[in-house]
Amino acid sequence: MHADVIVIGSGQAGVPLAARLAEAGKRVVLAERKDLGGTCVNYGCTPTKTMIASARAAHVARHATRLGVHAGEVRVDLNAVVDRKDGIVRQWRESVEKRLRRAGERLTLASGHARFAGPREIEVNGERHSAEIVVINTGARPFVPPITGLDSVAWLDNKTIMELRELPKHLVVIGGGYIGCEFGQMFRRFGSEVTLINRGPHLLDREDPEISEALEGVFREQGIRLVLSAEADAVSADGKGIRVSLRSGDSIRGSHLVVAVGRRPNTDDLGCEAAGIRLDERGFVLVDDHYRTSADGVYAVGDVTGGPQFTHASWDDHRILFDILLGRDGRRRGDRIVPFAVFTDPQVARVGLTEREAQAKGVPYEAASMPFSRIARAIETDEPAGILKVLIDRKSERILGAAIVGAEAGELIHIFGALMQAGASARAIVDAEAVHPTFAEGVQTLVMRLPRYSLA
């Protein structure tokens, strides 16, 4: 069929974009080869954060005696944890299906693998579809590193590890990024022995060292073995388990192996050459500030563009592109400020520049940091681990960046993000009246540690 718009992929940009365009009067074809909802609903945010909640419940129960509460022996039923996760995933997937049905007859779902057959033309299950506009939202999948022997062992990725129904005795994790950290701590709290290997000298090594070190200290306290500045050279079967050989000559043996060293775009079987769509050296679709690709009438959104690979960034892509396609003036891709959070415990969150990035860019800044334990609420709730850090522009007093390691860091970071989006001065935080005792009160205390706002 010939449509007004074809959307390839039903991720967090594709579904709302297709539905809203159909409701705006466009004839839309949405192509999806497998699971509606994309990575977030099926293999990412929804299932991982559901299982992290179970892991935290086990941790809190084990340590309740610190608050004078005796819970008795804690036993984790991994089958029940996975069943709960699967149920919530189904719930969200059903919500996606309902959203598409509400869009009406103008939206056609093409189930199957879509490939470009030519300019603005795709083929799905032998059927051809064309449109004036095509939007790529095919997402990304786990990157498979060239580690000798990896193809000969039963290793796990972010999807398959959540299908385990027997607790690993010793989980070895390769990769100290978001995924590796979240799963490493999760399974340690479920009861597994955990070793985490990372190439860089720190976990989350894009962050300033003190931010990473705050999380590393917590991990070590919780019994997670960290092997940093180490690179996996080979993997082999070792009896009933797996052996990871490091380039240093050392080796680590475990019962299970998770590989979490990044993501690769789903473009290698998309037929981009047939449509004249240019990719970068890693296979991500090249787009401009309006999400336009090198092919006329073809746009790309979400993880496949190589930008911030977060659900909220993809969802915001759809909002911006929707306005662009309807000819409305508004924001552009480069206008936005994208916060992030790692859902470890304590959480790690940041928005804007790190101090290293500010120094590299030659931006004049003023910085302040503070232990999370200086917040009254953190002491009262027995959540003292972490650190807060903020950078402001010396002249304008605008916030350049902020990072938080601590309880509810993913919530607190929005205070900084909203002010950055508004172009407001950090003085707005100083002059605000914060409720006591709250974690947010600590954000105000942090900003008042900047020399210009000091109460001393």
C-alpha positions in Angstrom: 0.0 0.0 0.0 1.0 3.6 -0.4 0.8 5.6 2.9 1.6 9.1 4.0 4.1 7.8 6.6 5.9 4.6 7.3 7.4 4.0 10.8 9.9 1.2 11.1 10.0 -0.1 14.7 7.6 0.2 17.6 9.9 1.6 20.3 9.4 4.6 22.5 9.5 7.0 19.6 7.8 4.9 17.0 4.6 4.0 18.7 3.5 7.5 19.9 4.7 9.1 16.6 2.7 6.6 14.5 -0.4 6.9 16.7 -0.4 10.7 16.8 0.2 11.1 13.1 -2.7 8.7 12.4 -4.9 10.7 14.7 -3.8 13.9 12.9 -5.2 12.4 9.7 -2.2 10.7 8.1 -2.3 7.2 6.7 0.4 5.4 8.6 2.1 2.0 8.3 3.9 0.8 11.5 6.3 -2.1 10.8 7.4 -4.3 13.8 9.2 -7.6 13.4 8.8 -8.9 16.9 7.6 -7.4 20.2 5.5 -4.2 20.4 7.1 -1.6 22.7 10.7 -2.1 21.7 13.6 -2.5 24.1 12.2 -0.5 27.0 9.0 -2.5 27.5 10.4 -5.9 26.6 14.1 -6.1 27.6 15.1 -2.8 29.1 13.5 -0.3 31.6 10.3 -2.1 32.5 11.7 -5.6 33.3 15.1 -4.5 34.8 13.6 -1.9 37.2 10.9 -4.4 38.2 13.6 -6.9 39.1 15.7 -4.3 40.8 12.8 -3.5 43.1 12.7 -7.1 44.2 16.5 -7.0 44.8 16.2 -3.9 46.9 13.4 -5.5 49.0 15.7 -8.4 49.8 18.5 -6.0 50.7 16.3 -3.8 52.9 14.9 -6.9 54.7 18.4 -8.2 55.4 19.6 -4.9 56.9 16.4 -3.9 58.7 18.1 -4.6 62.1 20.0 -1.3 61.6 16.6 0.4 62.1 15.6 -1.9 65.0 13.4 -4.2 62.9 14.1 -8.0 62.9 12.8 -9.6 59.7 14.2 -13.1 60.1 15.7 -15.2 57.4 15.4 -13.7 53.9 14.8 -16.0 51.0 14.6 -14.9 47.4 12.3 -16.9 45.1 13.7 -16.2 41.7 10.8 -17.9 40.0 8.4 -15.5 41.7 10.6 -12.5 40.8 10.7 -13.5 37.1 7.0 -14.2 37.1 6.3 -10.8 38.5 8.6 -9.2 35.9 6.9 -11.1 33.0 3.5 -10.0 34.2 4.4 -6.3 34.3 6.0 -6.6 30.9 2.7 -8.1 29.5 0.8 -5.2 31.1 2.9 -2.6 29.4 2.8 -4.4 26.1 -1.0 -4.5 26.3 -1.0 -0.8 26.9 1.0 -0.3 23.7 -1.5 -2.4 21.8 -4.4 -0.4 23.2 -2.6 2.8 22.2 -2.3 1.6 18.6 -6.0 0.5 18.5 -7.1 4.0 19.7 -5.3 5.5 16.7 -8.0 4.0 14.4 -8.2 2.6 10.9 -5.6 5.1 9.5 -2.9 3.1 11.3 -1.9 -0.2 9.8 0.4 -2.6 11.7 2.7 -4.6 9.4 4.1 -7.5 11.5 7.4 -8.7 10.1 10.9 -7.7 9.3 11.0 -4.5 7.3 13.8 -3.8 4.8 14.2 -0.9 2.4 13.6 -2.0 -1.2 14.3 1.4 -2.6 13.9 5.1 -1.8 11.0 5.5 0.7 9.8 2.0 0.0 10.0 -1.1 2.3 9.2 -4.7 2.0 7.6 -6.7 4.8 6.8 -10.4 4.4 6.9 -10.0 0.6 4.6 -7.0 0.6 5.7 -3.6 -0.6 4.8 -0.4 1.2 5.8 3.1 0.1 5.2 6.6 1.6 6.2 10.2 1.3 7.9 10.0 4.7 9.7 7.1 6.3 10.8 7.1 9.9 13.4 4.7 11.2 13.1 3.6 14.9 14.8 0.2 14.8 16.8 0.6 18.0 19.9 -1.3 19.1 20.9 -4.6 20.5 23.8 -5.9 22.7 27.3 -5.5 21.1 29.2 -8.8 20.9 32.9 -8.1 21.6 35.6 -10.0 19.8 36.6 -12.1 22.8 38.3 -15.4 21.9 36.0 -18.4 22.7 32.9 -16.3 23.4 31.0 -18.1 20.7 31.7 -21.4 22.4 30.1 -20.7 25.8 26.6 -20.0 26.9 26.9 -16.4 27.9 24.1 -14.0 28.9 23.0 -10.6 27.7 20.6 -8.1 29.2 17.6 -10.1 27.9 18.6 -13.7 28.7 19.9 -13.0 32.2 16.3 -12.0 33.1 15.1 -15.4 32.0 17.1 -17.3 34.5 15.1 -19.2 37.1 17.9 -20.6 39.1 20.2 -18.3 40.9 23.8 -18.2 39.6 26.4 -19.4 42.2 29.0 -16.9 40.9 28.0 -14.3 38.2 30.9 -12.8 36.3 30.0 -9.5 34.6 32.1 -8.1 31.7 31.4 -4.3 31.5 31.1 -1.6 34.2 28.5 0.6 32.5 24.8 1.1 33.3 23.7 -2.5 32.4 26.7 -4.2 34.1 26.3 -2.3 37.3 22.6 -2.7 37.6 22.7 -6.5 37.0 25.8 -7.0 39.1 24.2 -5.4 42.2 20.8 -7.0 41.5 22.2 -10.6 41.5 24.4 -9.9 44.5 21.3 -8.9 46.4 19.5 -12.0 45.2 22.3 -14.0 46.7 24.9 -14.7 44.0 28.6 -14.1 44.3 29.4 -11.4 41.8 32.7 -10.3 40.1 32.5 -7.2 37.8 35.3 -6.7 35.2 35.8 -3.3 33.5 38.4 -2.1 31.0 38.6 1.4 32.5 39.9 2.4 35.9 36.4 3.1 37.2 32.8 2.0 36.9 30.7 4.4 34.9 34.0 5.8 33.7 32.5 8.7 31.7 31.7 10.3 35.1 34.1 12.3 37.3 36.2 10.0 39.4 34.6 11.0 42.7 31.2 10.0 41.3 32.4 6.6 40.2 34.3 6.1 43.5 31.2 6.7 45.5 29.4 3.8 43.8 32.5 1.6 43.9 32.7 2.0 47.6 29.1 0.8 48.0 29.6 -2.1 45.7 32.7 -3.3 47.6 30.8 -2.9 51.0 28.1 -5.2 49.5 30.6 -7.9 48.6 30.8 -7.3 44.9 34.4 -7.9 43.6 35.6 -5.2 41.3 38.3 -6.0 38.8 39.2 -2.6 37.2 41.6 -1.6 34.4 41.3 -5.2 33.2 40.4 -6.6 29.8 38.9 -10.0 29.0 41.1 -11.7 26.5 39.4 -15.2 26.2 36.5 -17.2 27.5 36.3 -20.9 27.9 34.2 -23.6 29.5 35.6 -24.7 32.9 33.8 -27.8 34.2 30.2 -26.7 34.8 31.2 -23.1 34.7 33.0 -20.5 32.7 36.6 -19.2 32.9 37.4 -15.6 31.8 41.1 -15.0 31.0 42.4 -11.5 31.3 45.2 -9.9 29.3 47.1 -9.5 32.5 47.4 -13.2 32.7 45.0 -13.6 35.6 41.7 -15.5 35.2 38.3 -15.5 36.9 36.1 -18.5 37.2 32.3 -18.3 37.6 29.1 -20.3 37.0 27.5 -17.7 34.7 28.8 -14.9 32.4 27.1 -11.7 31.5 28.5 -9.5 28.7 27.5 -5.9 28.9 29.9 -3.8 26.8 27.7 -1.6 24.8 25.0 -1.6 22.1 25.0 -1.8 18.3 22.4 -0.4 16.0 19.8 -2.6 14.2 20.8 -1.4 10.7 22.9 -4.2 9.3 19.8 -6.0 7.8 17.7 -2.9 7.1 18.7 -2.4 3.5 19.9 1.2 4.0 22.0 1.2 0.9 18.9 0.6 -1.3 17.4 3.7 0.1 20.6 5.9 0.0 20.8 6.2 3.8 24.2 6.9 5.2 25.6 5.3 8.3 28.5 6.1 10.5 31.5 3.8 11.1 29.6 1.9 13.8 26.4 1.5 11.8 24.3 4.2 13.4 22.1 6.3 11.1 23.5 9.8 10.5 20.9 12.5 11.1 20.9 16.3 11.3 19.2 18.6 13.9 15.8 17.9 12.3 16.3 14.1 12.4 16.7 14.0 8.6 18.9 11.3 7.1 20.9 11.6 3.9 17.9 10.3 1.9 15.1 12.7 1.1 11.9 12.1 3.1 13.6 9.6 5.5 14.1 10.4 9.2 15.5 8.5 12.1 14.8 8.6 15.8 15.8 6.8 19.0 18.8 4.6 19.8 19.5 3.9 16.1 20.8 7.4 15.7 23.7 6.9 18.2 22.5 9.7 20.4 21.7 9.3 24.1 20.3 5.7 24.3 17.6 6.4 26.9 13.8 5.8 26.7 13.1 9.4 27.6 15.4 10.7 24.8 13.6 8.5 22.3 10.2 9.6 23.5 11.3 13.2 23.3 12.5 12.5 19.7 9.0 11.7 18.8 7.6 15.0 20.2 10.1 17.1 18.3 9.8 15.2 15.0 6.0 15.2 15.3 6.0 19.0 15.3 8.6 19.1 12.4 6.5 16.8 10.2 3.4 18.9 10.8 5.3 22.0 9.9 5.3 23.6 13.4 8.1 25.7 14.7 9.6 24.3 17.9 12.6 22.7 19.4 15.3 20.9 17.5 17.3 17.8 18.4 20.2 19.9 19.6 18.1 22.2 21.8 17.4 19.8 24.6 19.1 18.8 27.8 19.0 15.1 28.5 19.4 13.8 32.1 20.1 10.2 32.9 20.0 7.9 35.9 21.5 4.5 36.7 19.2 2.5 38.9 21.8 1.1 41.2 21.3 1.6 44.9 22.3 4.3 45.5 21.2 5.7 42.2 23.6 7.6 40.0 22.2 10.6 38.0 23.7 13.4 36.0 22.6 16.2 33.7 24.9 18.5 31.6 28.7 18.6 31.8 31.0 16.7 34.0 33.9 18.7 35.4 36.3 16.9 33.1 34.2 17.9 30.1 34.0 21.6 31.3 37.8 21.6 31.6 38.2 20.1 28.1 35.9 22.7 26.6 37.7 25.5 28.4 34.4 26.6 30.0 35.0 28.9 33.1 33.1 27.3 35.9 32.6 27.2 39.7 32.1 23.9 41.4 30.9 22.5 44.7 30.5 19.0 46.1 29.1 17.6 49.3 28.7 14.1 50.8 25.2 12.8 50.7 25.5 12.0 54.4 25.3 15.8 55.1 21.6 15.6 54.3 19.4 15.2 57.4 16.9 13.0 55.5 19.7 10.7 54.4 20.8 10.1 58.0 17.2 9.6 59.3 16.4 7.0 56.6 19.8 5.3 56.9 20.7 6.2 53.3 23.9 8.1 53.8 26.0 6.8 50.9 26.8 9.0 48.0 27.9 12.5 46.8 26.4 15.6 45.2 28.2 17.9 42.7 27.3 21.0 40.8 29.0 23.2 38.2 27.8 26.7 37.3 29.0 29.3 34.8 31.1 31.9 36.5 29.5 34.8 34.7 25.8 33.9 34.2 25.4 31.7 37.2 23.6 29.2 35.0 24.0 25.5 35.8 26.4 23.8 33.5 26.0 20.3 35.0 25.2 18.4 38.1 25.8 14.8 39.3 24.3 12.9 42.2 25.0 9.6 43.8 22.5 8.9 46.4 19.0 7.8 47.4 16.4 9.0 44.8 19.2 10.7 42.7 17.0 10.0 39.6 14.3 12.2 41.0 16.6 14.9 42.4 18.5 15.5 39.2 15.3 17.0 37.6 15.7 20.0 39.8 18.8 20.9 38.0 17.5 19.8 34.6 14.4 22.0 34.7 16.5 25.1 35.6 18.9 24.3 32.9 16.1 24.0 30.3 14.7 27.3 31.5 18.1 29.0 31.4 17.6 30.1 35.0 20.3 31.0 37.5 21.4 28.6 40.3 20.3 31.4 42.6 16.7 30.2 42.1 17.7 27.1 44.2 19.3 29.3 46.9 16.3 31.5 47.2 13.7 28.7 47.2 12.3 27.5 50.5 12.9 23.7 50.8 10.8 21.4 52.9 12.6 19.9 55.9 13.5 17.1 56.1 13.7 16.1 52.4 16.4 14.9 50.1 15.7 17.9 47.9 16.8 20.1 50.8 20.3 18.7 50.3 20.3 20.1 46.7 19.9 23.6 48.2 22.6 22.9 50.7 24.9 21.8 47.9 24.4 25.0 45.8 24.9 27.2 48.9 28.4 25.6 49.2 29.4 27.5 46.0 31.6 30.4 47.1 29.3 33.1 45.8 26.3 31.7 47.7 28.1 30.8 50.9 26.4 31.7 54.1 29.7 31.9 55.9 
